[in-house]
Amino acid sequence: MPQFNYHILCTRSIDNMLVYKAANNGIAIDNMNFVETEPVITDAVVNAITTLATENKTVVFTSMNAVDAVTNQLKGIPAWNIYCVGGITKETVFNFFGEKAVKGTAKNAKALAEKMMHTGGINEVVFFCGDQRLDELPQTLAANGTSVQEVVVYKTTLLPKFVSKDYDGIVFFSPSAVHSFFSDNTISTNVVLFSIGNTTTATIKTYSANKILTSEWPGKENMIEMVIEYYKIKA
């Protein structure tokens, strides 16, 4: 049995491989989902995806959930020019569309929009997103004169719950998870908060003044590596 020096709460389930990796470094991780996502499978959405699949479009993904929702409705691989954020979203895009389809990636939605602006020649894009998507990407593109067609392909439901156990750290993968967690919980000042990106960090700051570590790149593996490295240094 591993000797655990630290106990961490993940507000979204991670793979057992990452749990074991943390355990081998003296860190016990508890998985507890504070949000739930599900695809939107209405006639309007399915028809929109089917029609867009026949056209040469510039398409944007900022979430793995959006990629999964779209690809589950495709019967082939469209001739799309794709821009996406890194981490698991990029990997999911690569797995279905291939690397050549991806024309640009970035650490987050805002940086992705700025990269598209600098690329130039992009007059319109299709943004496959969730019902709680952030404003940064569409607003940045629209301000640059780019027309943005939004297709909401998944929805997010908050799953707030009371946590009775004390943790050394809490891992957040989205602003929605932050809202969900803090709706039913408070934390002591010594709890370290790990954030997947700047927007999630900004949301955490509206609830807590605790120490926050923000991942440079999105993705569960990057997040857990950040947790492990933090406690290695602390030890």
N, C-alpha and C positions, 0 to 999 in steps of 0.2 A: 504494500500500500504506500502511495506517495505521501510525503509529509507536506501538508499545506501550510504555507506561511501567510497567504492572502486569500481572501474570498471575494469574488467578483460576480456581479449580476449583469448578464447580457439581456437587454430589453428586446432582443430578437434572437431566435434560435440560430445557433451556428453548428457547423458540422462536427461530428464526434472527433474527427482528426484534429481539429483546432482545440477542442476541449482537452484531448490527450496531450497535445503539445504544451498547453498551459500547465497541465498537471505535472508534466515532467520538469517544469520549472518552478514547482512549488506553489502553483496558483490554481485554486479550485473555482470553476466557473459554473454558475447556475443559469440555465436558459429559462426565460419567461417572456412570452410574446405579449407586448403591450399594444401592438397594432395587427390588423389582419387585412390582407389585400385580396381582391378577387377580380377577375376580368369582367368587363362590361360586354355582354354578348347580346346586344339588341340588334334588330334587323338593320337599323340605321348605321350602327357601328360596323357590322359585318359587311354591309353593302359599300360603305366608305372604304374599308380596307381592300375589298375585292376590286373596286374601281381603281383605286390608287395603284394597285399592283400591276395594272396594265399600262401605267404611265411612267415616263422617266421623271422622277421627282428627286428633290433634295429633301432628305428625311432626317429628323433629329430624335434621338433617344437619350434621356437622362436617367432612365431607370430600367433595371433588369425586368421588372414586372411589366413594363410597357412592351419590351422586346418579346417576352413570352406571350403576352396577350395577342400581339400582332401575328407572330409567326405561327401560332396555333390556328389562325384563320387562313393562312396562305397555302395554296396548292402547288406553288413553285417559288422560285427565287426571282423577285422583281429586279428590274434594272434601275435600282435606286443608288444615288450618291448619299452615303450615310455619314452623319456626324454624331458622335456619342461621347459620353464621359467615360473615364477609364475604369479600371477594376473589373468587377464581375459583369457590369453592363457591357463593356467592350468585349470581354470573353464570350458572352452570350451572343452578341452580334457576330463575332468572328465565326462561331460554331455553326451558325445558320447561313449567313450571307457570304462568308469568306472575307479574308483580310483586304482584298482588292476593292471591295465595295466601300470600305471605310476611308473617307477622304480627310478626316481630321478627328482628333480626340483631345480632351483637356481634363484637368483635375476636377472641374465643377461646371455647372451650367453657365455661370457668368463668363468664365474663361473660354468656354466653348463658343458662346455667342460672339465674344471679341475675336476669336480666331476666325470665325466665319466672316466677320466684317472685314478683317484684314485680307482674307482670301479674295474677296471682291467677286462681282459678277453673279451673286446669289440674290435674285429678285424675289423669290418666294420659297418658302419651306413648309413642310408638313411636320408638325410637332405632335408625336404620339406621347400622351402623358396621362397622369392620374387626375382624379377630381380634386386633389389638394396640391396640385403642382404650384411651384413658386413662380413669382412674376419676373425674375431677373432675365431669363433667356428671351421670352417673347417681347418684353419691354425694350430690351437692348436692341434686338433685331428690328423691331418696329420703328424705333427712334432713328435707325440707320436707313429707313426706307424699304426694309424687307417685309413683304407680306407674309404673315404667319397663319397657316390653317391648323387649328388645334383639333385633334381627335382624341377625346377622352376614352381610353381603352381599359382602364382599371379604376377601381375605387378603394379607398382606404377607410377602415373602420377602427376607431379607438377601442382598446380593450383594457380600461383602467382596472387596477386591482391593488389591494393593500398588501404591502410587503412587511412582514413582521421581523424578518431576519436582518441583522446588521451586516453591512458589507464594507469592505475597504475601498471598493471602486465600483462604478456603474458605467456600462458601455451603452451609448446611444447611437443608433444608425439613421435617425431621421428626426426632424422637428416634431412630427406627429407622435413619435414615441416619447419625446420629452413632455409634450402636453399631456399625454395619457398617463405617464408615470407620476408627474407632479400633481395631477388632479386629485390623487388619493394618498400621496406620500410627502413627508418631509424628511430631510437628511441631516445628519450631524456635520459639523464644519470640517471634520477631518476626512470625509469621503472624497476621493478623487474621481472626477468625471471625465470620461473618454468620449470624444466626439468625432464623427465621421467627416465633418467638414465645417466650413465657416458659418453657413446658415444654421446648422444644428447648434453650433457653439453660441451663436447670437440668441437663439431660442433658450438655451440653457441659462444664459445670463439674465434672462427675464425672471427666472425662478430662484437662482442660487448665485452666491458670490464665491463658491468653492473653487478650488484649483481645477482647471480644465486643460486637458491635453487634446489637441486637434490633429487628426491624421492629415498628412499632405496629400494622400491619394485615397479615393474611396475603395471599399472592399473589405469584407470580413477578415480576410487573412492579414491585411495591412493593419487593421484595428487590433487584432489579437497580438500581432508582433509588437505593436506600440505598447500594449499593456505589459507584455513580457519584458521588454527593454526597460520600461520605467521602473519596474520592481527589481530588476537586476541592478540598476544603478543605485536605487534606494538601499538595497541590501549592502 
